[in-house]
């Protein structure tokens, strides 16, 4: 590995400064310190159980961190986060390594600044490798640490911790001077490998996210961007492919196969197997694999998702039903669902959301509701006969409205459900891209806010298209009318208006006249200012009746846009007495922009910045606009601005 010197850019310096601040404010626990001699008979290959600092010396070696390969000629310093795959292979007879395992404790609730910094950069998960300028310093320090670590006294352990901080200082000094390539872990590859190795166990999206220190929503977005499917879908495909192999090469019962592949029971296996291959496991077993490929599965039979050695998704990019790209609404069809939808279309009534009773001829029918107990409802897509008292509702928005009315949707988009932090999701299935998943839920009513989704949903069950942009009270009245919960809607409105009045009274009493509020969002690489419609704008400007700066008022006065992109130079005009700051960073690009913003002279010259009136809010705390979220936002924003 060559240590080529290069200049460190200003954004990189800013991120390094933030990383050092995180180290300085964090509580670190040393877990273990090991010294090993590795030869070709004892190569290292495992997943890091914690954050880890590695020093390689005493022989050339190849060190791999998550499939990124480094060639070490004499000395090498490496760092990786928990869950990273580490592989060390000597090039000659042997090499030696010191391994320091440590853990950064979660920051306590009162360390708000540390929590904010961790949203910008997490040095405990970063990957990097470099040839140090002072290799003997690292060798001597680690040798002393290991010798004292083996002792039993508290003083020995204390020495180890003190020496560790000295090593960290030396590393960041070299990082700051350049010549070090800092890498980000390939999170998706790590998760795929984890699923491939543990698909037989109980695995949830939340467990996967927690194992790799990311939010479930961020993990889902990264996975879909790179693989075209969600982590849950990848898990299902892996299990189904494993079941297919066992059906071909064993005489095990369906239940035995189901349990061995991670399914809860044989019925779950049958449902998933049929949704993927178009036939039941029993029929598959009776049919030769050649005939199955020709008649049931077609050219897509070889699933690209499953075990190692099989084709990856990028080998079929742009081809076939599983090469799915990012979509705005997440409603792409694949072959099984498309065929089923076409069959349903042939049986459906001519109106978009008519009675689907003729669909009974299909083996897995949609929910059938007779005209008795139905009523006509007018919506943006036309008039539809809907159940007078729906029980099984699927929605692609309006989740909090339905919960407030006492109805839990049976299906809701996973990418939204995973970020909804106000209510537990138990009882609601997270929906991916496949329409067949909606079909299997057998809804009696589907509520959509997107035209494309509505057109597809209308072929499955009575569906309505709602485009409600007049605020939370109007939405509650419309939803209450739709699901026959008008009384519950009005009760909530009365309670909500009382709470809102109390918050407005508090602001009138505690906030100085002329106070203005602006909402800024670092969105990937752009800086945006929000208007009256979303990201807290409706709450701040329309409900709490606080004023935006004059420039913001002019920008959105005749414009119905949600936000506008601005330059740093425009900040003095759009910055209010208080600034609400969020960051949307699914691709890891907002960190650089945020660091540039916080280091800029323009930002630091703002009145709100100098006087501590910048309020950093997690993105999804302002994203949702339903009754539950809005009540939370009113309380949170009132506290921030009043204090």
SEMI-399702 format. One record per residue (C-alpha): residue in one letter; x, y, z. Coordinates in steps of 0.02 Angstrom, whole numbers, padded with zeros to 5 digits, always signed. Example, Ala and Ser with C-alpha at 12.3 -4.5 7.8 and 13.67 -1.06 7.14 Angstrom:
# SEMI-399702
A+00615-00225+00390 S+00684-00053+00357 
This chain:
# SEMI-399702
X+00000+00000+00000 X+00077+00165-00055 X+00059+00316+00056 X+00039+00451-00075 X+00033+00624-00001 X-00108+00738-00057 X-00182+00900+00005 X-00331+00885+00121 X-00479+00985+00056 X-00569+01110+00165 X-00727+01001+00178 X-00617+00854+00231 X-00533+00962+00362 X-00704+01014+00426 X-00760+00832+00440 X-00598+00785+00528 X-00627+00926+00651 X-00802+00860+00685 X-00734+00683+00707 X-00607+00745+00833 X-00745+00836+00928 X-00843+00673+00934 X-00693+00581+01004 X-00664+00717+01133 X-00843+00712+01196 X-00870+00523+01191 X-00850+00393+01325 X-00738+00251+01263 X-00724+00077+01337 X-00577-00036+01291 X-00642-00212+01268 X-00487-00312+01222 X-00310-00297+01157 X-00232-00444+01063 X-00066-00485+00981 X-00061-00620+00847 X+00061-00698+00727 X-00029-00752+00570 X+00036-00878+00445 X-00046-00956+00293 X-00119-01093+00401 X-00205-00970+00519 X-00274-00831+00411 X-00394-00705+00489 X-00569-00690+00418 X-00712-00630+00529 X-00835-00491+00559 X-00777-00361+00682 X-00873-00381+00847 X-00842-00198+00891 X-00752-00046+00827 X-00573-00095+00801 X-00399-00022+00776 X-00275-00137+00689 X-00087-00122+00667 X-00001-00242+00545 X+00188-00264+00540 X+00325-00395+00528 X+00290-00460+00354 X+00197-00414+00195 X+00011-00450+00197 X-00152-00415+00110 X-00283-00336+00223 X-00463-00329+00165 X-00598-00220+00245 X-00769-00259+00170 X-00688-00319+00008 X-00576-00165-00008 X-00401-00233-00022 X-00242-00154+00047 X-00066-00217+00014 X+00045-00195+00166 X+00230-00199+00130 X+00298-00162+00304 X+00175-00070+00418 X-00008-00025+00409 X-00136+00060+00522 X-00318+00011+00494 X-00484+00055+00571 X-00658-00020+00547 X-00827-00014+00630 X-00930-00151+00709 X-00994-00273+00579 X-00856-00241+00452 X-00779-00395+00373 X-00593-00410+00410 X-00479-00527+00313 X-00289-00537+00332 X-00181-00648+00220 X+00010-00653+00236 X+00102-00631+00072 X+00259-00713+00139 X+00276-00838+00280 X+00192-00735+00413 X+00138-00564+00475 X+00099-00494+00647 X-00045-00387+00707 X-00102-00292+00860 X-00292-00280+00875 X-00374-00152+00991 X-00561-00181+01016 X-00659-00036+01088 X-00835+00028+01108 X-00903+00205+01104 X-01045+00219+01228 X-01211+00293+01170 X-01217+00477+01219 X-01333+00518+01367 X-01488+00620+01331 X-01413+00783+01392 X-01266+00778+01270 X-01366+00857+01128 X-01212+00929+01042 X-01130+00757+01034 X-01289+00682+00962 X-01293+00819+00831 X-01111+00789+00784 X-01142+00602+00765 X-01272+00644+00633 X-01133+00732+00538 X-00992+00606+00559 X-00969+00443+00655 X-00781+00409+00672 X-00813+00244+00761 X-00886+00168+00602 X-00764+00241+00475 X-00645+00132+00376 X-00471+00185+00328 X-00297+00115+00305 X-00129+00199+00285 X+00058+00177+00307 X+00107+00281+00459 X+00249+00408+00457 X+00306+00346+00627 X+00285+00157+00623 X+00398+00127+00772 X+00292+00243+00880 X+00139+00134+00850 X+00238-00026+00876 X+00311+00033+01041 X+00148+00104+01108 X+00050-00053+01064 X+00185-00165+01136 X+00177-00072+01303 X-00013-00072+01300 X-00020-00260+01270 X+00105-00297+01407 X+00010-00191+01534 X-00161-00251+01472 X-00111-00428+01520 X-00089-00369+01699 X-00228-00381+01826 X-00219-00216+01919 X-00333-00067+01886 X-00177+00036+01852 X-00129-00082+01709 X-00300-00061+01629 X-00295+00127+01656 X-00127+00134+01566 X-00205+00046+01417 X-00344+00173+01403 X-00225+00321+01419 X-00109+00249+01286 X-00258+00218+01171 X-00301+00403+01173 X-00121+00441+01125 X-00136+00324+00975 X-00298+00407+00920 X-00213+00577+00929 X-00068+00516+00821 X-00188+00443+00693 X-00288+00603+00674 X-00130+00707+00663 X-00078+00603+00513 X-00252+00606+00440 X-00254+00796+00450 X-00087+00809+00359 X-00147+00707+00211 X-00090+00550+00126 X-00232+00445+00198 X-00379+00379+00101 X-00535+00375+00210 X-00662+00247+00152 X-00845+00222+00193 X-00906+00046+00226 X-01009-00041+00092 X-01161-00057+00204 X-01268-00149+00077 X-01137-00283+00048 X-01121-00307+00235 X-01309-00328+00256 X-01322-00446+00107 X-01183-00553+00177 X-01266-00554+00347 X-01431-00609+00270 X-01345-00743+00165 X-01265-00815+00322 X-01412-00796+00442 X-01570-00810+00336 X-01621-00965+00436 X-01637-00858+00593 X-01768-00730+00641 X-01716-00569+00555 X-01812-00405+00556 X-01772-00241+00469 X-01749-00160+00640 X-01626-00295+00694 X-01524-00272+00535 X-01523-00083+00557 X-01470-00093+00739 X-01333-00218+00698 X-01252-00093+00579 X-01289+00068+00673 X-01406+00147+00545 X-01590+00189+00542 X-01704+00062+00459 X-01763+00196+00336 X-01584+00240+00284 X-01542+00056+00263 X-01696+00027+00155 X-01657+00174+00042 X-01474+00123+00018 X-01523-00058-00015 X-01656-00012-00142 X-01539+00108-00233 X-01401-00022-00248 X-01501-00183-00267 X-01671-00125-00331 X-01765-00212-00191 X-01788-00191-00004 X-01688-00290+00126 X-01848-00384+00173 X-01876-00434-00007 X-01696-00491-00021 X-01719-00596+00136 X-01878-00676+00066 X-01792-00715-00100 X-01645-00792-00010 X-01758-00903+00095 X-01866-00953-00053 X-01714-00997-00158 X-01645-01102-00015 X-01813-01191-00002 X-01813-01223-00188 X-01643-01307-00175 X-01701-01415-00029 X-01857-01467-00124 X-01747-01529-00266 X-01614-01620-00166 X-01703-01687-00011 X-01855-01786+00042 X-01890-01672+00191 X-02069-01620+00228 X-02131-01446+00187 X-02134-01403+00371 X-01955-01462+00395 X-01898-01362+00245 X-01994-01208+00300 X-01916-01208+00474 X-01741-01241+00406 X-01755-01093+00288 X-01817-00967+00415 X-02004-00970+00380 X-02123-00975+00527 X-02218-01125+00457 X-02258-01218+00297 X-02406-01104+00259 X-02293-00952+00254 X-02173-01047+00141 X-02314-01095+00023 X-02375-00916+00009 X-02203-00842-00023 X-02149-00982-00139 X-02303-00963-00246 X-02288-00774-00252 X-02109-00793-00318 X-02121-00945-00432 X-02305-00950-00478 X-02328-01129-00414 X-02341-01209-00244 X-02191-01303-00171 X-02287-01466-00189 X-02320-01439-00373 X-02140-01385-00397 X-02080-01548-00321 X-02191-01649-00437 X-02127-01558-00589 X-01953-01574-00661 X-01844-01420-00645 X-01830-01407-00835 X-02017-01406-00858 X-02037-01281-00716 X-01916-01160-00797 X-02006-01176-00963 X-02185-01166-00902 X-02195-01083-00733 X-02049-00969-00704 X-01976-00928-00873 X-01805-00854-00899 X-01805-00772-00728 X-01803-00937-00634 X-01624-00918-00577 X-01651-00793-00438 X-01507-00670-00431 X-01531-00636-00247 X-01489-00792-00154 X-01331-00880-00107 X-01152-00839-00149 X-01095-00889-00322 X-01258-00836-00402 X-01274-00687-00518 X-01289-00517-00436 X-01422-00390-00483 X-01302-00284-00584 X-01280-00427-00706 X-01460-00409-00761 X-01472-00220-00742 X-01607-00153-00855 X-01671-00326-00897 X-01806-00435-00829 X-01933-00405-00694 X-01814-00394-00547 X-01697-00260-00615 X-01799-00127-00527 X-01739+00054-00519 X-01786+00188-00393 X-01964+00249-00413 X-02053+00400-00343 X-02201+00304-00274 X-02127+00130-00252 X-02261+00042-00354 X-02167-00055-00489 X-02239-00221-00543 X-02148-00383-00570 X-02210-00527-00676 X-02318-00621-00552 X-02405-00466-00490 X-02429-00399-00666 X-02511-00558-00726 X-02624-00560-00574 X-02669-00378-00600 X-02713-00411-00783 X-02824-00555-00729 X-02909-00443-00602 X-02930-00306-00734 X-03021-00426-00847 X-03141-00467-00707 X-03163-00293-00635 X-03307-00175-00669 X-03283-00034-00795 X-03273+00103-00664 X-03101+00127-00582 X-03153+00064-00412 X-03304-00041-00448 X-03360-00202-00364 X-03232-00342-00384 X-03348-00485-00343 X-03311-00573-00509 X-03131-00597-00452 X-03186-00750-00351 X-03134-00858-00496 X-02951-00817-00461 X-02861-00937-00346 X-02803-00797-00231 X-02945-00672-00246 X-02947-00492-00191 X-03063-00441-00051 X-03241-00458-00115 X-03373-00341-00049 X-03551-00346-00109 X-03646-00186-00148 X-03743-00215+00012 X-03656-00116+00149 X-03573-00004+00019 X-03592+00180-00013 X-03532+00300-00147 X-03387+00414-00106 X-03328+00558-00215 X-03140+00587-00226 X-03006+00652-00343 X-03016+00496-00450 X-03206+00499-00472 X-03345+00410-00378 X-03315+00241-00297 X-03421+00118-00201 X-03331+00094-00035 X-03373-00010+00119 X-03483+00083+00242 X-03370+00022+00383 X-03201-00032+00312 X-03097-00151+00417 X-02946-00195+00310 X-02870-00034+00245 X-02711-00016+00143 X-02644+00161+00121 X-02490+00242+00045 X-02511+00399+00154 X-02631+00458+00292 X-02563+00331+00417 X-02576+00444+00569 X-02749+00504+00520 X-02815+00326+00518 X-02730+00284+00683 X-02807+00438+00763 X-02978+00381+00702 X-02952+00213+00785 X-02912+00113+00628 X-02743+00030+00602 X-02700+00005+00417 X-02653-00174+00376 X-02527-00113+00247 X-02421+00045+00229 X-02260+00081+00130 X-02108+00010+00220 X-01999+00160+00181 X-02123+00270+00276 X-02168+00145+00411 X-01986+00120+00457 X-01966+00307+00491 X-02129+00332+00585 X-02071+00350+00765 X-02231+00399+00857 X-02324+00233+00861 X-02266+00052+00857 X-02293-00028+00686 X-02352-00196+00751 X-02510-00245+00658 X-02463-00151+00499 X-02366-00240+00362 X-02230-00139+00276 X-02262-00136+00088 X-02126-00144-00043 X-02142-00117-00230 X-02241-00274-00272 X-02427-00254-00300 X-02448-00439-00261 X-02410-00398-00079 X-02564-00286-00076 X-02666-00422-00161 X-02616-00549-00028 X-02675-00432+00112 X-02851-00439+00041 X-02898-00259+00083 X-03078-00198+00077 X-03022-00017+00048 X-02863+00060-00024 X-02822+00243+00002 X-02694+00323-00113 X-02621+00495-00137 X-02532+00458-00302 X-02615+00442-00474 X-02506+00298-00531 X-02533+00198-00373 X-02720+00230-00378 X-02736+00162-00555 X-02653-00001-00500 X-02743-00014-00333 X-02912+00012-00415 X-02890-00158-00499 X-02873-00244-00330 X-03008-00173-00214 X-03119-00019-00193 X-02994+00125-00200 X-02999+00312-00176 X-02878+00448-00229 X-02858+00585-00099 X-02754+00742-00129 X-02782+00839+00030 X-02677+00996+00045 X-02785+01106+00156 X-02709+01059+00323 X-02729+00927+00455 X-02905+00976+00511 X-02974+00962+00334 X-02887+00794+00311 X-02964+00727+00471 X-03138+00777+00416 X-03118+00698+00244 X-03044+00537+00315 X-03178+00533+00449 X-03311+00543+00314 X-03227+00408+00210 X-03216+00279+00350 X-03377+00330+00442 X-03284+00401+00592 X-03351+00579+00585 X-03381+00589+00772 X-03204+00532+00813 X-03135+00660+00690 X-03232+00803+00769 X-03180+00750+00944 X-02998+00756+00892 X-03021+00926+00808 X-03095+01001+00968 X-02951+00932+01073 X-02821+00986+00944 X-02885+01165+00932 X-02878+01180+01121 X-02696+01122+01126 X-02653+01236+00980 X-02730+01387+01068 X-02625+01351+01223 X-02465+01345+01121 X-02508+01508+01032 X-02544+01592+01197 X-02377+01536+01265 X-02285+01602+01111 X-02377+01768+01120 X-02323+01786+01301 X-02142+01725+01289 X-02083+01772+01113 X-02030+01949+01073 X-02130+02047+00942 X-02052+02041+00769 X-01982+01866+00794 X-01965+01771+00630 X-01932+01587+00595 X-01853+01507+00443 X-01839+01322+00400 X-01678+01265+00316 X-01644+01090+00254 X-01478+01021+00194 X-01547+00904+00061 X-01407+00793-00005 X-01287+00925-00076 X-01410+01069-00082 X-01469+01197+00044 X-01656+01227+00037 X-01777+01345+00123 X-01951+01275+00156 X-02114+01369+00134 X-02289+01352+00203 X-02327+01172+00154 X-02206+01046+00227 X-02059+01013+00344 X-02143+01109+00485 X-02198+01255+00375 X-02383+01220+00397 X-02361+01206+00586 X-02250+01360+00608 X-02332+01480+00486 X-02513+01422+00468 X-02554+01345+00637 X-02440+01435+00761 X-02450+01592+00653 X-02268+01638+00671 X-02194+01749+00536 X-02064+01700+00406 X-01930+01826+00357 X-01990+01949+00224 X-01883+01868+00089 X-01956+01697+00125 X-02131+01772+00121 X-02095+01846-00050 X-02022+01682-00116 X-02179+01583-00075 X-02311+01719-00088 X-02362+01673-00266 X-02278+01504-00270 X-02355+01342-00211 X-02185+01255-00205 X-02132+01156-00053 X-01957+01230-00051 X-01827+01327-00148 X-01641+01292-00166 X-01533+01437-00105 X-01349+01481-00101 X-01250+01518+00056 X-01244+01698-00002 X-01434+01710+00013 X-01433+01659+00196 X-01435+01834+00272 X-01598+01871+00179 X-01690+01709+00223 X-01623+01680+00400 X-01750+01719+00536 X-01730+01760+00719 X-01743+01572+00742 X-01682+01442+00617 X-01750+01265+00610 X-01614+01157+00530 X-01635+00980+00464 X-01529+00868+00353 X-01585+00734+00231 X-01437+00621+00198 X-01482+00448+00127 X-01328+00445+00015 X-01201+00518+00135 X-01180+00679+00035 X-01263+00802+00155 X-01123+00786+00282 X-01003+00880+00170 X-01128+01018+00134 X-01173+01032+00318 X-00990+01044+00366 X-00962+01179+00234 X-01114+01274+00299 X-01059+01269+00480 X-00882+01324+00434 X-00935+01468+00320 X-00915+01647+00378 X-01089+01689+00312 X-01170+01558+00424 X-01072+01607+00578 X-01116+01791+00552 X-01303+01758+00564 X-01392+01826+00718 X-01478+01659+00752 X-01311+01568+00748 X-01219+01693+00860 X-01360+01693+00987 X-01391+01506+00996 X-01560+01508+00908 X-01523+01371+00781 X-01629+01218+00820 X-01567+01056+00741 X-01712+00937+00714 X-01703+00759+00643 X-01773+00759+00466 X-01915+00638+00496 X-01974+00733+00650 X-02036+00864+00526 X-02072+00755+00374 X-02243+00685+00421 X-02398+00797+00426 X-02528+00685+00507 X-02619+00726+00671 X-02498+00629+00782 X-02345+00706+00701 X-02419+00881+00697 X-02461+00878+00883 X-02282+00824+00918 X-02213+00961+00805 X-02319+01096+00888 X-02255+01048+01061 X-02074+01028+01005 X-02065+01188+00903 X-02156+01291+01034 X-02030+01234+01166 X-01883+01274+01053 X-01941+01448+01004 X-02013+01498+01173 X-01853+01446+01262 
